[in-house]
Amino acid sequence: MNTIAKYFGFLLIIAGIPTLFLDSSIGAELPLLAGLFILFITREKREDERAVMLKTSSAYISLVVGYALKLISSNLYEHQIISVQLTDINHFLILVFALAIMIFYSRMYLIVK
């Protein structure tokens, strides 16, 4: 069942990325957001205490980093250095879940103890 959910999350991410950029309607980012959320909450093959701790701490780290990036982008937008601003809450959540997934998998599989 976890494998099906993980594939469904990947499918939503793959479908959601072009939809986010090509469709300007309200809610166009929801497939990408749902796919990232599903991919983040699905359980791993080896779901032990270390994996749960890494997933939780990755979520905390990504929330702090995502909020810092939001503050920096707002400040740069106010000073007219960049022309885009992160205003939509769904775009912030996409950033947070994408960061959390990247941090989790890099800590889980690339860092060997």
Secondary structure, 3 states (H helix, E strand, C coil): CHHHHHHHHHHHHHHHHHHHHHCCCCCCCHHHHHHHHHHHHCCCCCCCHHHHHHHHHHHHHHHHHHHHHHHHHHHHHHCCCCCCCCCCHHHHHHHHHHHHHHHHHHHHHHCCC
